[in-house]
Amino acid sequence: MRLRWGFLDETFPAPWAPRDEPKLYQLVAAAAEADLPLEVVAGSAPAWSDPWSRARRVWVVREGWNRHLIGDDGSVIASADVQLARLVAPVRH
């Protein structure tokens, strides 16, 4: 978990994270393997009533052993800033 408040920017383990849900690392690996984008919420937290309201689409770009999250606008999203993530389902015609 990441706590940002004023000059504070601290990270610490979140013991309430469900163990059976995929972690960001697993979602990034799955997106890279399937060549699918992810939808992520990063940066400042949205309202509890609509946690996906600030979601944006990102692509996983491989660089050697590293994987980077790149937004549609070309910006790099740091993994530490991601609060929510999910795979975007492929469009079927």
C-alpha positions as CSV (number, residue, x, y, z in Angstrom):
1,M,0.0,0.0,0.0
2,R,1.1,3.5,-0.6
3,L,0.3,6.5,1.7
4,R,0.6,10.0,0.2
5,W,-0.3,12.9,2.4
6,G,1.4,16.3,2.2
7,F,5.1,15.6,2.2
8,L,4.6,11.9,3.2
9,D,5.1,9.2,0.5
10,E,5.4,5.9,2.2
11,T,4.9,2.3,1.1
12,F,4.1,-0.7,3.4
13,P,2.6,-4.1,3.0
14,A,-1.2,-4.3,2.9
15,P,-2.3,-7.4,4.9
16,W,-5.9,-7.1,3.8
17,A,-5.0,-7.7,0.1
18,P,-6.9,-10.9,-1.0
19,R,-4.5,-13.8,-1.6
20,D,-6.6,-15.3,-4.3
21,E,-6.7,-12.3,-6.6
22,P,-4.0,-11.8,-9.2
23,K,-1.2,-9.4,-8.3
24,L,0.0,-6.6,-10.7
25,Y,3.1,-8.7,-11.7
26,Q,0.8,-11.5,-12.8
27,L,-1.6,-9.2,-14.7
28,V,1.4,-7.5,-16.5
29,A,2.8,-10.9,-17.5
30,A,-0.6,-12.1,-18.8
31,A,-1.1,-8.9,-20.7
32,A,2.3,-9.1,-22.3
33,E,1.8,-12.8,-23.2
34,A,-1.6,-12.2,-24.8
35,D,-0.7,-8.8,-26.3
36,L,-3.6,-7.2,-24.5
37,P,-3.8,-3.8,-22.8
38,L,-4.4,-3.3,-19.1
39,E,-6.8,-0.8,-17.5
40,V,-5.1,0.8,-14.5
41,V,-5.9,3.4,-11.9
42,A,-2.7,5.3,-11.0
43,G,-1.9,8.5,-9.2
44,S,-4.4,10.2,-6.9
45,A,-7.2,7.9,-5.5
46,P,-10.7,8.2,-7.0
47,A,-13.8,8.2,-4.8
48,W,-14.8,5.0,-3.1
49,S,-18.1,5.1,-4.9
50,D,-16.5,4.7,-8.3
51,P,-12.9,3.3,-7.9
52,W,-12.5,2.8,-11.7
53,S,-13.4,6.4,-12.6
54,R,-9.8,7.4,-13.2
55,A,-8.9,4.3,-15.1
56,R,-6.7,4.6,-18.2
57,R,-5.5,2.1,-20.8
58,V,-1.9,1.1,-20.8
59,W,0.2,-1.3,-22.8
60,V,3.0,-3.6,-21.6
61,V,6.2,-2.9,-23.4
62,R,9.1,-5.4,-23.0
63,E,12.6,-4.1,-22.8
64,G,14.9,-7.1,-22.2
65,W,13.7,-8.7,-18.9
66,N,11.9,-5.5,-17.9
67,R,8.3,-4.7,-18.6
68,H,7.0,-1.1,-18.6
69,L,3.5,0.2,-18.5
70,I,3.0,2.8,-21.3
71,G,-0.1,4.9,-21.6
72,D,-1.9,5.7,-24.9
73,D,-0.2,9.1,-24.7
74,G,3.3,7.5,-24.5
75,S,3.8,8.3,-20.8
76,V,5.4,5.7,-18.5
77,I,3.3,4.6,-15.5
78,A,5.3,3.5,-12.5
79,S,4.1,0.1,-11.0
80,A,4.3,1.7,-7.6
81,D,1.6,4.2,-8.6
82,V,-0.9,1.6,-9.7
83,Q,-3.8,1.2,-7.3
84,L,-6.1,-1.1,-9.4
85,A,-5.4,-3.1,-12.6
86,R,-7.4,-5.5,-14.8
87,L,-7.0,-7.0,-18.2
88,V,-8.9,-5.5,-21.1
89,A,-10.9,-8.2,-22.8
90,P,-10.2,-8.6,-26.5
91,V,-12.9,-7.2,-28.9
92,R,-14.8,-9.9,-30.7
93,H,-16.5,-9.3,-34.0
